[in-house]
Each structure stands twice: as structure tokens, then as C-alpha cells.
């Protein structure tokens, strides 16, 4: 599975957790999971390489509560477990 496909699966996953997703040019930083007005928001950096985006976001996402109760495709689960 390529990085673009993993990214889309990641968007599906965080949506199941009630996290909104925004895509913005962040200067190549990769993105981040932040809290805005008490809500989690996942930012994807549109100027970053998809592999860099995934590696930058995985540690934040691996710590989210409730992941054990959701089906996660093996490739994405492996990525998240590397950062737990």
C-alpha cells in the first residue's frame, strides 16, 4: 500500500474518532495533531512528502485513546505501533 492510500485510511480512522482533518501548506513540517477550542484537529501539510507526513503524524496518533476498539488495517496499525 502506498503512502497516499495510507494517508486516506488515516483520515478515515481519525474521522471515526471524531477528529476533524484540515489540509494546509505548513512549509513542509509534515503536520500535527493539535487541540483547537477543546477539539482535536489533524493538520496535513500539503507541501510535505506523504511519507514525511505519515512519519510526523504517527507518534501523535498512536497515543490516541480508543484505537484498540477500532479496526485498523494491518499496514496502518504497524505504523502506529512503531510509535507507541
N, CA, C and O atoms as CSV, one atom per row, in Angstrom:
chain,resi,resn,atom,element,x,y,z
A,1,UNK,N,N,0.846,-1.173,0.000
A,1,UNK,CA,C,0.000,0.000,0.000
A,1,UNK,C,C,0.893,1.239,0.000
A,1,UNK,O,O,1.836,1.323,0.788
A,2,UNK,N,N,0.606,2.190,-0.869
A,2,UNK,CA,C,1.449,3.373,-0.956
A,2,UNK,C,C,1.060,4.422,0.097
A,2,UNK,O,O,0.051,4.287,0.788
A,3,UNK,N,N,1.870,5.445,0.197
A,3,UNK,CA,C,1.683,6.471,1.225
A,3,UNK,C,C,0.373,7.230,1.064
A,3,UNK,O,O,-0.260,7.600,2.053
A,4,UNK,N,N,-0.030,7.461,-0.170
A,4,UNK,CA,C,-1.300,8.170,-0.404
A,4,UNK,C,C,-2.477,7.360,0.113
A,4,UNK,O,O,-3.389,7.908,0.731
A,5,UNK,N,N,-2.458,6.042,-0.140
A,5,UNK,CA,C,-3.524,5.177,0.343
A,5,UNK,C,C,-3.535,5.131,1.869
A,5,UNK,O,O,-4.595,5.194,2.491
A,6,UNK,N,N,-2.346,5.020,2.468
A,6,UNK,CA,C,-2.267,5.018,3.935
A,6,UNK,C,C,-2.795,6.325,4.517
A,6,UNK,O,O,-3.453,6.331,5.557
A,7,UNK,N,N,-2.504,7.411,3.848
A,7,UNK,CA,C,-2.997,8.709,4.291
A,7,UNK,C,C,-4.523,8.744,4.308
A,7,UNK,O,O,-5.126,9.226,5.266
A,8,UNK,N,N,-5.138,8.237,3.256
A,8,UNK,CA,C,-6.597,8.233,3.195
A,8,UNK,C,C,-7.193,7.323,4.270
A,8,UNK,O,O,-8.229,7.640,4.854
A,9,UNK,N,N,-6.541,6.205,4.524
A,9,UNK,CA,C,-7.003,5.312,5.601
A,9,UNK,C,C,-6.854,5.991,6.956
A,9,UNK,O,O,-7.683,5.802,7.846
A,10,UNK,N,N,-5.806,6.774,7.109
A,10,UNK,CA,C,-5.586,7.526,8.338
A,10,UNK,C,C,-6.688,8.566,8.541
A,10,UNK,O,O,-7.168,8.760,9.658
A,11,UNK,N,N,-7.082,9.226,7.469
A,11,UNK,CA,C,-8.177,10.198,7.539
A,11,UNK,C,C,-9.469,9.498,7.959
A,11,UNK,O,O,-10.214,10.019,8.789
A,12,UNK,N,N,-9.735,8.335,7.397
A,12,UNK,CA,C,-10.921,7.565,7.786
A,12,UNK,C,C,-10.874,7.207,9.262
A,12,UNK,O,O,-11.881,7.305,9.963
A,13,UNK,N,N,-9.713,6.795,9.729
A,13,UNK,CA,C,-9.544,6.395,11.126
A,13,UNK,C,C,-9.812,7.559,12.071
A,13,UNK,O,O,-10.592,7.417,13.013
A,14,UNK,N,N,-9.190,8.691,11.842
A,14,UNK,CA,C,-9.376,9.818,12.760
A,14,UNK,C,C,-10.796,10.353,12.684
A,14,UNK,O,O,-11.318,10.870,13.672
A,15,UNK,N,N,-11.422,10.236,11.530
A,15,UNK,CA,C,-12.822,10.647,11.420
A,15,UNK,C,C,-13.714,9.782,12.304
A,15,UNK,O,O,-14.659,10.279,12.917
A,16,UNK,N,N,-13.409,8.486,12.369
A,16,UNK,CA,C,-14.158,7.585,13.255
A,16,UNK,C,C,-14.014,7.989,14.714
A,16,UNK,O,O,-14.906,7.744,15.526
A,17,UNK,N,N,-12.880,8.611,15.043
A,17,UNK,CA,C,-12.625,9.051,16.410
A,17,UNK,C,C,-13.161,10.462,16.669
A,17,UNK,O,O,-12.980,11.001,17.761
A,18,UNK,N,N,-13.813,11.057,15.680
A,18,UNK,CA,C,-14.388,12.375,15.845
A,18,UNK,C,C,-13.399,13.522,15.699
A,18,UNK,O,O,-13.651,14.633,16.167
A,19,UNK,N,N,-12.282,13.252,15.054
A,19,UNK,CA,C,-11.245,14.268,14.863
A,19,UNK,C,C,-11.402,14.859,13.466
A,19,UNK,O,O,-11.492,14.130,12.478
A,20,UNK,N,N,-11.434,16.187,13.394
A,20,UNK,CA,C,-11.531,16.819,12.082
A,20,UNK,C,C,-10.150,16.895,11.440
A,20,UNK,O,O,-9.125,16.928,12.121
A,21,UNK,N,N,-10.156,16.921,10.122
A,21,UNK,CA,C,-8.916,16.922,9.344
A,21,UNK,C,C,-8.873,18.186,8.491
A,21,UNK,O,O,-9.849,18.553,7.838
A,22,UNK,N,N,-7.725,18.834,8.516
A,22,UNK,CA,C,-7.505,20.010,7.669
A,22,UNK,C,C,-6.208,19.806,6.899
A,22,UNK,O,O,-5.224,19.274,7.412
A,23,UNK,N,N,-6.246,20.243,5.668
A,23,UNK,CA,C,-5.054,20.189,4.822
A,23,UNK,C,C,-4.629,21.627,4.549
A,23,UNK,O,O,-5.439,22.451,4.123
A,24,UNK,N,N,-3.356,21.924,4.796
A,24,UNK,CA,C,-2.849,23.281,4.623
A,24,UNK,C,C,-1.365,23.235,4.315
A,24,UNK,O,O,-0.677,22.273,4.655
A,25,UNK,N,N,-0.883,24.272,3.674
A,25,UNK,CA,C,0.547,24.413,3.417
A,25,UNK,C,C,1.205,24.890,4.706
A,25,UNK,O,O,1.007,26.028,5.131
A,26,UNK,N,N,1.979,24.022,5.315
A,26,UNK,CA,C,2.638,24.329,6.586
A,26,UNK,C,C,4.152,24.415,6.417
A,26,UNK,O,O,4.893,24.320,7.395
A,27,UNK,N,N,4.605,24.592,5.201
A,27,UNK,CA,C,6.023,24.777,4.954
A,27,UNK,C,C,6.860,23.515,4.985
A,27,UNK,O,O,8.079,23.586,5.144
A,28,UNK,N,N,6.229,22.361,4.834
A,28,UNK,CA,C,6.978,21.107,4.792
A,28,UNK,C,C,7.180,20.444,6.139
A,28,UNK,O,O,7.969,19.505,6.245
A,29,UNK,N,N,6.479,20.912,7.188
A,29,UNK,CA,C,6.647,20.361,8.531
A,29,UNK,C,C,6.010,18.986,8.693
A,29,UNK,O,O,6.329,18.280,9.650
A,30,UNK,N,N,5.126,18.588,7.794
A,30,UNK,CA,C,4.521,17.265,7.864
A,30,UNK,C,C,3.134,17.254,8.444
A,30,UNK,O,O,2.300,16.445,8.038
A,31,UNK,N,N,2.867,18.132,9.386
A,31,UNK,CA,C,1.550,18.185,10.005
A,31,UNK,C,C,1.628,17.922,11.484
A,31,UNK,O,O,2.704,17.699,12.039
A,32,UNK,N,N,0.462,17.950,12.123
A,32,UNK,CA,C,0.424,17.758,13.565
A,32,UNK,C,C,-1.015,17.545,14.025
A,32,UNK,O,O,-1.966,17.949,13.356
A,33,UNK,N,N,-1.148,16.915,15.159
A,33,UNK,CA,C,-2.432,16.783,15.831
A,33,UNK,C,C,-2.451,17.833,16.932
A,33,UNK,O,O,-1.589,17.829,17.812
A,34,UNK,N,N,-3.423,18.728,16.888
A,34,UNK,CA,C,-3.494,19.824,17.852
A,34,UNK,C,C,-4.888,19.892,18.462
A,34,UNK,O,O,-5.832,19.262,17.986
A,35,UNK,N,N,-4.986,20.676,19.530
A,35,UNK,CA,C,-6.296,20.958,20.122
A,35,UNK,C,C,-6.622,22.417,19.847
A,35,UNK,O,O,-5.855,23.315,20.196
A,36,UNK,N,N,-7.771,22.642,19.217
A,36,UNK,CA,C,-8.266,23.982,18.952
A,36,UNK,C,C,-9.652,24.101,19.573
A,36,UNK,O,O,-10.566,23.346,19.239
A,37,UNK,N,N,-9.791,25.056,20.478
A,37,UNK,CA,C,-11.075,25.270,21.155
A,37,UNK,C,C,-11.602,23.985,21.784
A,37,UNK,O,O,-12.803,23.714,21.763
A,38,UNK,N,N,-10.685,23.202,22.342
A,38,UNK,CA,C,-11.061,21.981,23.041
A,38,UNK,C,C,-11.282,20.762,22.169
A,38,UNK,O,O,-11.619,19.696,22.683
A,39,UNK,N,N,-11.101,20.887,20.871
A,39,UNK,CA,C,-11.313,19.773,19.946
A,39,UNK,C,C,-10.010,19.402,19.263
A,39,UNK,O,O,-9.194,20.268,18.949
A,40,UNK,N,N,-9.818,18.101,19.034
A,40,UNK,CA,C,-8.653,17.660,18.272
A,40,UNK,C,C,-8.844,17.991,16.795
A,40,UNK,O,O,-9.933,17.835,16.243
A,41,UNK,N,N,-7.770,18.449,16.173
A,41,UNK,CA,C,-7.748,18.714,14.735
A,41,UNK,C,C,-6.435,18.155,14.197
A,41,UNK,O,O,-5.365,18.425,14.742
A,42,UNK,N,N,-6.526,17.383,13.134
A,42,UNK,CA,C,-5.348,16.819,12.488
A,42,UNK,C,C,-5.021,17.654,11.258
A,42,UNK,O,O,-5.838,17.769,10.344
A,43,UNK,N,N,-3.825,18.235,11.237
A,43,UNK,CA,C,-3.364,19.028,10.108
A,43,UNK,C,C,-2.410,18.206,9.262
A,43,UNK,O,O,-1.429,17.660,9.767
A,44,UNK,N,N,-2.705,18.118,7.959
A,44,UNK,CA,C,-1.788,17.539,6.987
A,44,UNK,C,C,-1.104,18.687,6.277
A,44,UNK,O,O,-1.763,19.623,5.824
A,45,UNK,N,N,0.204,18.622,6.176
A,45,UNK,CA,C,0.965,19.643,5.469
A,45,UNK,C,C,1.012,19.279,3.992
A,45,UNK,O,O,1.679,18.320,3.603
A,46,UNK,N,N,0.302,20.047,3.170
A,46,UNK,CA,C,0.211,19.734,1.743
A,46,UNK,C,C,1.528,19.923,1.005
A,46,UNK,O,O,1.685,19.426,-0.111
A,47,UNK,N,N,2.472,20.630,1.605
A,47,UNK,CA,C,3.768,20.818,0.936
A,47,UNK,C,C,4.791,19.762,1.353
A,47,UNK,O,O,5.911,19.759,0.843
A,48,UNK,N,N,4.427,18.875,2.262
A,48,UNK,CA,C,5.339,17.820,2.715
A,48,UNK,C,C,5.119,16.544,1.909
A,48,UNK,O,O,4.025,16.300,1.401
A,49,UNK,N,N,6.152,15.747,1.800
A,49,UNK,CA,C,6.082,14.444,1.170
A,49,UNK,C,C,5.139,13.551,1.979
A,49,UNK,O,O,5.170,13.606,3.209
A,50,UNK,N,N,4.297,12.729,1.334
A,50,UNK,CA,C,3.372,11.873,2.064
A,50,UNK,C,C,4.048,10.963,3.092
A,50,UNK,O,O,3.498,10.738,4.170
A,51,UNK,N,N,5.224,10.443,2.772
A,51,UNK,CA,C,5.940,9.613,3.754
A,51,UNK,C,C,6.317,10.433,4.981
A,51,UNK,O,O,6.191,9.960,6.111
A,52,UNK,N,N,6.775,11.654,4.761
A,52,UNK,CA,C,7.122,12.532,5.883
A,52,UNK,C,C,5.888,12.869,6.711
A,52,UNK,O,O,5.958,12.924,7.939
A,53,UNK,N,N,4.765,13.093,6.046
A,53,UNK,CA,C,3.526,13.378,6.762
A,53,UNK,C,C,3.172,12.226,7.697
A,53,UNK,O,O,2.871,12.439,8.872
A,54,UNK,N,N,3.210,11.016,7.172
A,54,UNK,CA,C,2.863,9.852,7.976
A,54,UNK,C,C,3.814,9.669,9.154
A,54,UNK,O,O,3.372,9.397,10.270
A,55,UNK,N,N,5.109,9.817,8.917
A,55,UNK,CA,C,6.088,9.651,9.991
A,55,UNK,C,C,5.948,10.741,11.047
A,55,UNK,O,O,6.176,10.487,12.230
A,56,UNK,N,N,5.581,11.934,10.641
A,56,UNK,CA,C,5.417,13.046,11.576
A,56,UNK,C,C,4.143,12.888,12.412
A,56,UNK,O,O,4.130,13.236,13.593
A,57,UNK,N,N,3.077,12.367,11.807
A,57,UNK,CA,C,1.787,12.262,12.490
A,57,UNK,C,C,1.639,10.994,13.325
A,57,UNK,O,O,0.893,10.988,14.305
A,58,UNK,N,N,2.327,9.934,12.959
A,58,UNK,CA,C,2.152,8.643,13.628
A,58,UNK,C,C,2.349,8.702,15.144
A,58,UNK,O,O,1.532,8.125,15.862
A,59,UNK,N,N,3.380,9.362,15.675
A,59,UNK,CA,C,3.538,9.383,17.133
A,59,UNK,C,C,2.358,10.039,17.862
A,59,UNK,O,O,1.935,9.560,18.913
A,60,UNK,N,N,1.835,11.120,17.311
A,60,UNK,CA,C,0.676,11.777,17.923
A,60,UNK,C,C,-0.541,10.864,17.907
A,60,UNK,O,O,-1.255,10.735,18.901
A,61,UNK,N,N,-0.760,10.242,16.775
A,61,UNK,CA,C,-1.949,9.410,16.612
A,61,UNK,C,C,-1.860,8.106,17.390
A,61,UNK,O,O,-2.882,7.584,17.836
A,62,UNK,N,N,-0.675,7.580,17.558
A,62,UNK,CA,C,-0.503,6.312,18.277
A,62,UNK,C,C,-0.934,6.433,19.737
A,62,UNK,O,O,-1.265,5.428,20.367
A,63,UNK,N,N,-0.934,7.637,20.273
A,63,UNK,CA,C,-1.303,7.850,21.677
A,63,UNK,C,C,-2.786,8.148,21.887
A,63,UNK,O,O,-3.219,8.351,23.021
A,64,UNK,N,N,-3.557,8.175,20.822
A,64,UNK,CA,C,-4.977,8.489,20.957
A,64,UNK,C,C,-5.722,7.372,21.674
A,64,UNK,O,O,-5.482,6.195,21.406
A,65,UNK,N,N,-6.619,7.726,22.578
A,65,UNK,CA,C,-7.421,6.699,23.239
A,65,UNK,C,C,-8.458,6.126,22.280
A,65,UNK,O,O,-8.927,6.816,21.374
A,66,UNK,N,N,-8.804,4.886,22.482
A,66,UNK,CA,C,-9.852,4.257,21.698
A,66,UNK,C,C,-9.400,3.495,20.480
A,66,UNK,O,O,-10.221,2.869,19.810
A,67,UNK,N,N,-8.110,3.527,20.169
A,67,UNK,CA,C,-7.633,2.822,18.974
A,67,UNK,C,C,-7.826,1.317,19.076
A,67,UNK,O,O,-8.021,0.638,18.069
A,68,UNK,N,N,-7.769,0.804,20.292
A,68,UNK,CA,C,-7.900,-0.644,20.449
A,68,UNK,C,C,-9.318,-1.128,20.143
A,68,UNK,O,O,-9.535,-2.327,19.969
A,69,UNK,N,N,-10.278,-0.213,20.078
A,69,UNK,CA,C,-11.667,-0.578,19.828
A,69,UNK,C,C,-12.095,-0.401,18.373
A,69,UNK,O,O,-13.264,-0.596,18.040
A,70,UNK,N,N,-11.156,-0.035,17.511
A,70,UNK,CA,C,-11.463,0.244,16.112
A,70,UNK,C,C,-10.614,-0.664,15.233
A,70,UNK,O,O,-9.433,-0.885,15.501
A,71,UNK,N,N,-11.243,-1.191,14.167
A,71,UNK,CA,C,-10.461,-1.966,13.219
A,71,UNK,C,C,-9.541,-1.017,12.465
A,71,UNK,O,O,-9.978,0.008,11.942
A,72,UNK,N,N,-8.273,-1.371,12.417
A,72,UNK,CA,C,-7.264,-0.598,11.693
A,72,UNK,C,C,-6.558,-1.571,10.760
A,72,UNK,O,O,-6.105,-2.634,11.185
A,73,UNK,N,N,-6.468,-1.203,9.497
A,73,UNK,CA,C,-5.810,-2.103,8.555
A,73,UNK,C,C,-4.391,-2.402,9.034
A,73,UNK,O,O,-3.752,-1.546,9.645
A,74,UNK,N,N,-3.897,-3.601,8.763
A,74,UNK,CA,C,-2.590,-4.007,9.292
A,74,UNK,C,C,-1.448,-3.045,8.984
A,74,UNK,O,O,-0.616,-2.793,9.855
A,75,UNK,N,N,-1.384,-2.498,7.767
A,75,UNK,CA,C,-0.285,-1.593,7.416
A,75,UNK,C,C,-0.297,-0.331,8.286
A,75,UNK,O,O,0.755,0.148,8.708
A,76,UNK,N,N,-1.480,0.194,8.546
A,76,UNK,CA,C,-1.592,1.397,9.363
A,76,UNK,C,C,-1.352,1.077,10.836
A,76,UNK,O,O,-0.705,1.849,11.544
A,77,UNK,N,N,-1.870,-0.054,11.296
A,77,UNK,CA,C,-1.635,-0.451,12.688
A,77,UNK,C,C,-0.143,-0.638,12.942
A,77,UNK,O,O,0.363,-0.234,13.989
A,78,UNK,N,N,0.557,-1.245,11.997
A,78,UNK,CA,C,2.004,-1.443,12.135
A,78,UNK,C,C,2.731,-0.098,12.264
A,78,UNK,O,O,3.623,0.053,13.099
A,79,UNK,N,N,2.348,0.863,11.443
A,79,UNK,CA,C,2.941,2.195,11.516
A,79,UNK,C,C,2.699,2.831,12.873
A,79,UNK,O,O,3.616,3.410,13.454
A,80,UNK,N,N,1.488,2.735,13.386
A,80,UNK,CA,C,1.166,3.325,14.684
A,80,UNK,C,C,1.878,2.604,15.818
A,80,UNK,O,O,2.351,3.245,16.756
A,81,UNK,N,N,1.959,1.291,15.745
A,81,UNK,CA,C,2.627,0.522,16.810
A,81,UNK,C,C,4.125,0.810,16.879
A,81,UNK,O,O,4.727,0.700,17.946
A,82,UNK,N,N,4.723,1.174,15.760
A,82,UNK,CA,C,6.141,1.550,15.762
A,82,UNK,C,C,6.389,2.790,16.620
A,82,UNK,O,O,7.513,3.036,17.058
A,83,UNK,N,N,5.344,3.559,16.852
A,83,UNK,CA,C,5.490,4.835,17.567
A,83,UNK,C,C,4.811,4.836,18.935
A,83,UNK,O,O,4.679,5.887,19.563
A,84,UNK,N,N,4.386,3.675,19.392
A,84,UNK,CA,C,3.754,3.599,20.716
A,84,UNK,C,C,4.786,3.557,21.806
A,84,UNK,O,O,4.437,3.493,22.985
